[in-house]
Amino acid sequence: MNPSKLFHDFFESEKAGGLVLVFVTAVSLVLANSPWHAGYASLWHLELAGHHLAHWINDGLMTIFFLLIGLELEREIYQGELSDLKKAALPIFGAMGGMLVPAGIFLLLNCGTPTQSGAGIPMATDIAFAIGILSLLGNRIPLSLKVFLTALAVIDDLGAILVIAVCYTSSLSFLNLSIALLIFGLLLMLNRLKINKLLPYLVGGVAMWYFMLQSGVHATITGILLAFAIPFGDGNEDSISYRLQHFLHRPVAFVILPLFAMANTNIAFGSSEFSLDSRNSLGIVLGLVIGKPLGIVLFSYIGTYLRWCALPGDLKWKNILGAAMLGGIGFTMSIFITLLAFDGESVVTESKIAILVASVVSGVLGFVYLRLTTKKAA
């Protein structure tokens, strides 16, 4: 399979998904602040098998989103931009800076306070939103910049997943975790035995999800583990990894992420105690709007200065800065980490509003800057 075709398919899927996310988020915010807000809020608290609808979306459906992220990451490692260390080095450096600097800014403001656990919130980049905004600029954007932003966001997601696994596990059941890891080991064995039927992996994945949920480690991590257990083969269109990845693109982009966005942007601004003056809100907004572009550009520059990576020939630093601004669109992963970091409804709502504000500001700044600094291709 031609890696450039895979990238094109991925980019087009994320572009459409990003535009849908913008629309459903706007609809959700309008409904939450309309005369129908009570009915809309109660929708997400409907009980299904002992859990609220929002819980099933956040802990269940989002596992499928993480499975897709894992499959895309696996593809990038074997065939895409991360398969060549020299090509991968620039987005890797950028992603490292885009995680460490925002987290540092947040901790500078929140260390020693009850909200310090939110340091992971400004570390994330929303692939769908960022690429959706980038796509609005059409052929002004060089392909290499699209590749850079996509690879950076995929690495960023991996970093966010590691942060979730390590930092947001409050209590641990070693028995359930051991059973989940044992199932993962069995799935890896099926992979090694070249069992290329999808059903055993999906059945094992559901069982692994259940025991991971009982273990205290966030169950969505199961999606990443399952992705790397499913045989990749040579990555052609007949491989089960390829078929599953392309099957999941549309339901994730047009069903799962929109449902997640709507369930978690049910925010009534009039009743909120939100203030940009709070340490938590400032940490999130400054981390995403300033920390993200600063970290991405600074670490990318250090990497090129040390000659550990190189800037593609058709790109200039002003292009990297524009993409780095779009990296400040946190949204999906930032909201997801918020739900893990905080328990109180008021601080969760405050964090969500800060994420929305920062994401809108980053998206607008990135779009306007790239519009002014790039020219249409002839």
N, C-alpha and C positions, 0 to 999 in steps of 0.2 A: 504493500500500500504506500502510495506517495505521501510522505509526511506533509508536503505543502497542501495537499487536498484535505488531509485530516485537520490541519490548522484552519483552512478556509471554512470547513464545515463547523468547527468549534466556534470560530469567530462569528459566523453568521447566526448560529444558535444563541450565543450570548448577547449579540446585538439585539435580536428580537426580544429576548427575555428581559433585557434591561429596559426597553421601551415599555413593555407590559408592566414591569415593576413600578415604573414612574406613574403609570396610569392608575393602577390599583391602590398604590399608596395615597395618591391624591383623593381617590374615591373614599378610601377608608377614613382619612382625616376629615373629609366633608361630612360623612355619616356620623362620625363620633362627635361632631360639633353641630349637629342638626337637631330638630325636634324629635327625631327617631333614635337619638343616642342611647336611650335606656334599652330598647329592644335590640339594637346592634351590639351593645356590650354583653347582654345576656346570651346572645347567640354563641359567643366563644366560651361560655361557661356551662353549656349543655353537658349533662352527664352521659358518658358512653362507657359502659363496662367499668364503672368505678372511677373514671378520670374525666376531667373537662376536655372538651373538644380541642382547646388550645394546647393542652398537655400532649394529646395524641399527635398534633401537628409538630410540636417542638421536639418531642422525644421519639416519635415514630416516623412520620413522613420525612423529617429532616435527616434521618439515617440514610434514606435513599439519596438525598442530595449529597451527603458525604460519600456515599458509594460512587456516585458519578464523579465527584472531585477526585477520589482515589483512582478511578479508571483513567481519568484525564492526566493525572500526575504520572501514572504508570506509563501511559503512552508517550508523554513528554520525555521521560527518562530513557525509554527504549528507542523511540523513533523521532522525537521532536527536538525542541530547542535545548533541552537538558541532556540530550544524548552526547553532545560534544562539550567537553568541559570548558573549552575556550569560549564557545558561544554562550554557555550557561553562566559563566563567571560574572558577567555584567549584571544581569537581573538578580543573581544570587547576592552580590554585594549590595545592590539597590534595595532588595527585600530586607536584608539584615538591618540596614540603616533605617528603613521604613518601619521596622518593628521596634528597634532599640531606642531611637530618639523620641518617638511619641510616648513610649512607656516611661522613659526618663523624665520627660516634661510632666506627665501625669503624677509620677511619684514625687517630683520636686514640690508639687502643690498639695499632695495628699498623704505623703508618708507620715505614719503615726496617727492618722485619723481613721474613723470607721469606714471610709470609702477607699482606702488604699488597695483593697482587693480588686478595684476596677482598672488596674494598670493594663490589663490585657485588652480593654475596650478600644483604645485608639490605635492598636497595633494592626487591625485588620483592614483589608481592601475588598470591596465588593466587586467581583469580576464582572457580573452582568451589568451593573450600573455604569462602571467605568468604561467598559467597551461600548455600551449603548450610547454614552455621551460622545465617545471618540468617533463612533460611526456617523454621527450627525455632521461631521466635518468632511465626509466623503473622501475624494481623491486628493485632498490637501495633505493627508497624512501618509507618510511613507510606510510601506509594508513592514520595514524593519522596526518602526516605532510601535506598530500594532503588536508585532511579535514580542518586543521588549516588555510592553505593558501586560500582555497576556501571561508571559512566562513569570514576570514579577508577581502578578496577582496569584498565580498558581502556587508559587513558592511561599508567598505570604499566607495563603490558606493553610499550607502544610504547617507553617510556624504557629498559626492560630490553633490548629488542631493539637499540636504538641503542648501548647500552653493550656488548653482545655484539659488534656489528659493528665498533666503534671500538677497544675495549680488549682484546678477547680474540682478536686475530688475530696469531699468533706469527710466521709467515713468509708471504710473499706472492709468488705467481706472477702477474706482471702479464699474461702471455699468456693464462693460463686465466681470470683475472678479466675481461680484455677480451672474451674470447669469451662468457663468461656475460652480461656487460653488453650485448654486441651482440645476443644472443638476446633479452634483455629489451627492447631497443629495437625489435626486429622484432615482438615481441608487442604493444608499445604501438602500432606502426604498424597491426597487424591491428585493434586496438581503434579507432583513428581511422578505419579503412576500414569500420567497423561490421560486422566479421565476427562473427556471433553464434552460431557453432558452438563448443561447448566443446572438442572433440577437439584442434584445432590448439594451443590454449593449454596443454592438459595435456601434449601431446607436447613442446612447447617448454619447459614447466616442468621436465620430467624431464631434458631436455638441459641446461638452465640449472643444475639441481641438480648434475649430474655435474661440470660445469666449475667451479662454485662450490666444490664439495668439493675439487677438485684445486688451487684457487687459494690455499687457506689461510684464506680467510674462511669462517666456519662455514656449512655448507650449508643449515641451517634458515632462514637469512635469505631463501633463495629463495622460501619460502612467502609471506612478506610482499610481495616484489616481484611474484610471480605474482598475488596477490590484487588488486593495483592495476592490473595489466595486463588482467585479465578485465573485460569491459564491464559497467558497473553499470546503464546505461540509466536508466529512471525508477524502478528498484527494485521494480517490481511482480512478481507471482508468476510471470510468464512470462520474466523476465530470467534469463540464465544465472548471474549472480552470486547472485541470490536462491535459485535452485534448488540450486546447488552448496553454498551456505552451509547450507541446511536439510537437504540430504543428508548433510553432514559432521557435523552436530551429534551424532547418535547414535553413529556409529563412533568419534568422538573422545572423547565422554564415557564410553562404555561399553567401549571396546576399547583405544584408543591411550593415554589418560591412565592407566587402571588398569595396563596393561602397563608403562608408564614408572615408575609408582609402585612396582610390585612388583620390577622390575629394579634399582631404585635404593634400595630400603629393605631390601635383603638384608644386614642388619646384626646380627652376633652380639655382643651387649653384653658377654658374659663375656670375649671375647678382645680387646675394644677398650681402647685406652689413653686413652679420652675423659676429659677433666677440664674442668669449668666454670671452672677457674682459669687456663686457657691464654688468651693474648691473643686468639687466633683465635675460640675459643668464646665468650668474653665479648663480643667485638665483634659477633658474629652475634646472640647472645641479647639483649644490650642494644640493639642496632640495631633489631631487630624488635619487641621487647616495649615498649621505651621510645621509641626514636627515631621509629618509624613514627607512633604516635598524637601525639607531640609535634610532629613536623614537619607532619603533616596539619592539625592544629588550629591551630598557630601561623601557618602560611602562609595558611590559609583566613581566619583572623581578620585578618591583615595586608591581604589582598585586599579584604575587606569594609570595613575601616577606611579604606582608600584609595578606597573606592567604585568599585573596578574590577570587583567582583562583589557579589552580594547573597545573603543566606540566604533560602531559600524560606520563605514565610509560615507553613507548618505545621510548620517545624522549629525546634528550639532548639539551643543549643550543646552541651547534654548529649547530644542525638541524634548530632551530628557526632562527639563524643568516642567514643561507643559504636561507630560505624562505623569510626572511626580505629583503635580497638583491634583490630577484626577485620582491618584492613589489615596487622597484624603477622603474619598467617598467610602465610608465604612459600612453603613447600613446592615446588610444581612448578618455578617459575622460579628459585627460590633454589638448588634442587638442580641444575638445569640449568647455572646459572652456576658452581656449585661444580666441576662436571666440567670446565669450561673453564678455571677459575682455577688449579686444582691438579693435579699429576701424581702425587704420592705417595699410596699407598693409605691410610696412617694419617691424613694430614691431611684427605683426602676423607671418610673414615669419621667422623672427629671433627666435621667441618663438617656432615655429614648429621644426626648426632645432635643437634648444637646447633640445627639448623633444626627438627627434630622437636620438641625441647623448647620452643623459642620459639613454634612454631606452635600447640602444644597450650595453652601458657600464654596466648597471645594469644586463641585461640578461646574458652577457658573464661572469661577475664576479660571479653571482649566480650559473650559470651552472658549471663553473670550480671549485668553492669552494665546491659545493655539490658533484661533481664527485670525488674530492680528499678526502672528509671527510666521504663518505658513502661507504658501501660495497654491492656487489651484494648478493641478497638473495639466499640461497642454493636451 
